[in-house]
Amino acid sequence: MRLLDVPRTAHRHIEVDGVRVFYRDSSPARPDAPVMLLLHGFPSASHQFRRLIDVLGGRYRLIAPDYPGFGHTEVPEGFAYGFDRLADVMEGFVERLGLTRFVMYVFDFGAPIGFRLATRRPEWIAGLVVQNGNAYEEGLSPQARDFIALRPEDDGAEETVRGLLTLPATRGQYEGGTGHAELVAPDGWTLDQHFLDLPGRKEAQVALAFDYHANVGMYPLWHAWLREHVPPTLIAWGRGDPFFTERGARAYLRDLPEAELHILDTGHFALEEKLPEIAPLIADFLDRVWT
């Protein structure tokens, strides 16, 4: 990559309904460059896309926000955490930025948030990049199913959720299923844990964990949206993901038979190990679908 292609990435806050949303926004060389909204996963934040932004942000405008309860975003006292509410804030964020059309990258929690945006505002979506962003029941591993079945009133349920909010568990999400764990830098999981350990953050994650079952109930609505709108779609999936299995990636082809599918020998946080393979796929996809 030529030095001139390195983007200048702004790091800003913007207020949405009392929430100070932090986001990263690259500055491509062309003002009419394709735009991609990057929706992060659990337990991470926009920093999970820092290397992708460095690689592609000079050619495309890449925008990566932190959700309420994640990263550098600040919420007012009493904020009620749930996936509908996170989608409300992200919808307001897009409106505040004045975005009217973009390709949407959905990963992990980014899938239920992103598909809520898509069904509310279909005119925004120029295409999808799906990276281990599950939307099908067959994509849920037994471990994921057991987790989703937890309810606040169940004995030990909150303790089970909190067990996922520790440094060993956070590190395991990054290294689990990878082919070469030494290629996964420790920066991601250590920064994630820093944010998880901030006051109120574990309580936010517990609330979201108990709300996750609502996403499964919305799967048929999202499938119908895919069939109706048929967005150009690139799927890049780490087959070693312990939560969202390869079957979930292939299930998209039922509703989007023309989707481009790539199964990669890595884990949940596929960009950490497979950025050299995934970034060119995204660049080619953006060049083809942005018209």
N, C-alpha and C positions, 0 to 999 in steps of 0.2 A: 504494500500500500504506500502510495506517495505521501510525503509529509503534508502536502497541501490538502489531502483528503481527511485529515484528522479534524473532527468537529470541535467547535466550541460549545460545550454543554452548559446551559444555565441551570442553576439550582434555586428554585423559588418556592414561595408559599402563595397560595391564593385562597381567599375565604369563600366557603360554600356553606350556607345555612349554619353559621357559627363554628364550623370546622375549618381549621387552618391546614389545608391540604398541601403537603410538600410534593414537589414533582421535579423531574429531570427532563430537560427539553433541549434536544440537539439543534444545531444550526447548520443545515446542509448548504452546499454551495449554490444550489438552485432554489429560488423562492417558490417554484412550482413543483418541488420534489414530492414524491409520494409520502403520505403521512401514515405512521403506524402507532397505535395506542397499545402500550405494553402493560398487561394486567398480571401482577405478580401472584405468588402462591403463599401458602403457609409453610413455615413461620417467618417468611422473609419479607422483603419490601423492594422498592425500586432498585436498590443496590444490586439485586441479583442480575440486572440487565446491564451493569456498568461496562462489561467487556463487549457485549453486543453493540452497545451505543458507540463505543470507541471504534469498533470495526465498521459499522454501517452508518453511523450518524452523520458522516460527511456527505453521503449520497442521498439520504432520506431523513425526513424529520421524524425522530423517534421520541415519543412522549411517555414517560413512566411515572405515574403517581403512586404515593403510599396511601393505602386505605386507612380509615380511622382504626386505631388500635394497632397500627403497624408503623415501623420506621420513624420518620421525623414528623408525621402528621400529628396535629394537636387537636384534641376534642374538648368541648365544654363539659363541665361537671354534669353528671347524670345522663350522658349519652347512652342510648339504648342500642346494644349491639345485636345485629341480626343481618342476614344476607340481603333482605329487602332494603334495610337501612343503608348498608354499604353501597348498594346499587343506586339508591337515591342520591347519595353524596357524589358518586362517580358520574351520574347523569348530570348533576349540577356542575361538576368540574368541567365536563366536556362543553357544556353550554357557556360557562364563564370564559373558557379559552376561545370560544367562537368557532369550534371545529364543526364542520358540516358533513365531512366524509373522511373515512379512514379505514385502513386495514386493522383488524383487531387481533392481537396476540393473546391467547388465553392459556393459562397454565394453572393447574391445581385450583385454588380458590378463585382464580381469574375466570374459570369457566362458568360457575354459577353467577358470578357478578356480570360477566360479559354477555352471557345469553339473556339475562334480564334486560340489559341495555338493548340488545339486538331486537328482542320482541317488543320493547317499548318504542324504539326509534329505528326501525329497519332501514330508513333512508340513509342513516349514517354509515352503514356497513358496506365497504367496498370489497371485502374479502376477509377470510379467517386464516390465521396461523394457529394451529392447535398443537400444543406440546404438553402431553400428559395432562390434558384438561378433560376430565371424564364427564360424559353426559349420557351414559348407557349403563343399565343395571349389570349387564354381563362384564362390564369393565371394573366392577368392584371386587376386590380380592376378599377372601374370608376375613382377613384382618380389618379391612375397611368396613365390611358389613357389620362386624361385631361392634366397631366403634360407632357407626351411625345409629345402631340400635340402642345406644346408651340414652337414658333419660335422667333428668335431675333427681327424681325420686328413687332411683335404683340405688341399693346399697353399694357403696364404693365407686359409684359412677364418676363423681367429681375427682376422686383420687386417681382413677384410671386416666382421665383427661390430663390432669396435672403431671402425670408420669411422662407424658409426651412433651412437656415444656421444660425439660432438663437438658443440660449440655450433651450428655451421651446420646439422648434421643434425637436432638437437633443435628448433631454430627452424623448420626446414623442415617438420617434422611438424605444427606448429601453423598455419603460414601456407599450406602447400600445399593447393590445391584450394578455398581460400576465395574468396568473391566480393569481399570488402572487407577486405583484410589489415589496414587501419588500425583495424578494430574489434577486432582480436586484441591484447590487452594483452601487453607483453613479460614481465610478472611470471611467467607460467607456465613459459616455456622457460628463463628465467634461473634460477628456483628449481630446476627439474628438473636443469639442468646443475650447479648447486651440489651437489646430492645425488649425481649421477653421478660427480663428481670426488672424493668422499670416499674414504678408504682402503677397499679391498676391494669397492667398489660395481661397478666395471667388470667385475671377475672374476665377480661374481654375475650380471650381465647376460649375460656370455658363456656361463655355464653354462645359463641359462634359454633363450638363443637355440638352443643345441644340443639342448635338450630339447623345443623347440616341435613337432617332427614327431610326438611322442607324442600331442599334442592332435588332430591330423588323424586319427590312427588311432582316436580315440574318437568321432568324429563320428557313426557309425551308432548307438552307444549313446545319445547325446544325442537323436538324432532319434526313437528308439524311446521315450525318456522323454517327449518332447513329445507324441507321438501318444497315449501311454497316459494322461497326466495332463492334457493340454490346458489348461495354465495360461492365464488371461487375459493377453494380451500386447500391449504397445505397442512398435512399432518406429519409431525416429526415426533416419534414416541420412543422413550427409553423402555426396552422390554423388561429390564430388571426392576421396574418400579414395584415395591411391595404393596402399594395401595391400589393403583390403577393399572390394570393388566393390559397386555397386548390385545386381548379380545375387545376392550373398550375402544382402542384405536381402529380396529377393523370394523367395528359396528357402525362407525360413521358412514361407511360405504353403502350401507342399506339406504340411507337417506340422501347421500351425495355420491353416487356411483362414479362421478368423474373426478372426485377428490384425488390429490396427489399424496400418496402414503409412503412414508419412510420409517421403517422399524430399525432402531439403533441399539447396539450392544452397550447400553449404559443404564443408569438408574433414573430416579425421579427427577432430579435436577440435571436434566440432560445437557444444558448449556455449559455446565461446569466442566464436563469432560469432552463434549463433542462440539464445541463452538466452531472449530475449523470445518466440520462437516455441515453444520446447520446454517451458519451464516451465509454461505453461498446459495443454499437452497432458498433462503428468505429473499436474498437480493434478486435472484432470478424470478421468483414468484412476484415480487413487487413490480419489477420491470414489465412483467407480462399482464398483470391484472389492472394496473393503474392507467386508466384511459380517460 
